[in-house]
């Protein structure tokens, strides 16, 4: 879902996890649960790699 979002929107931000389709799968809370303090770095790396 994250890769599809970046491909469609040329990036992803923390706020995007509050909207569909992410909100249907736990939203920002779930993302924080999965990635914890690494979330900001993960988002930065995904934006760099998948938008290139």
C-alpha positions in Angstrom: 0.0 0.0 0.0 2.8 2.4 0.8 4.5 1.8 -2.5 1.3 2.3 -4.4 0.6 5.5 -2.5 4.1 6.9 -3.3 3.8 5.9 -7.0 0.4 7.8 -7.2 1.3 10.8 -5.0 5.1 11.0 -5.5 5.6 10.7 -1.8 4.2 9.9 1.6 3.9 11.8 4.8 2.9 10.8 8.3 -0.5 12.4 7.9 -1.3 10.2 4.9 -1.7 7.2 7.3 -4.9 8.8 8.6 -6.6 8.4 5.3 -7.8 5.5 3.1 -6.5 2.9 2.5 -4.3 3.1 5.6 -7.0 4.1 8.1 -8.8 0.8 7.2 -5.8 -1.1 8.4 -5.0 0.7 11.7 -3.8 4.0 10.4 -1.0 5.9 12.1 -1.3 3.9 15.3 -0.6 0.7 13.5 2.3 2.3 11.6 3.8 3.5 14.9 3.3 0.1 16.3 5.2 -1.5 13.4 8.0 0.9 12.9 8.2 2.8 16.2 11.0 5.5 16.4 12.2 4.4 13.0 9.1 5.7 11.3 10.4 9.1 10.2 13.6 7.6 8.8 11.6 4.8 7.0 9.3 7.4 5.4 12.3 9.5 4.3 14.0 6.4 2.7 10.9 5.2 1.0 10.2 8.6 -0.5 13.8 8.8 -1.8 13.9 5.3 -3.3 10.4 4.8 -4.6 9.9 8.2 -6.1 13.2 8.0 -8.0 
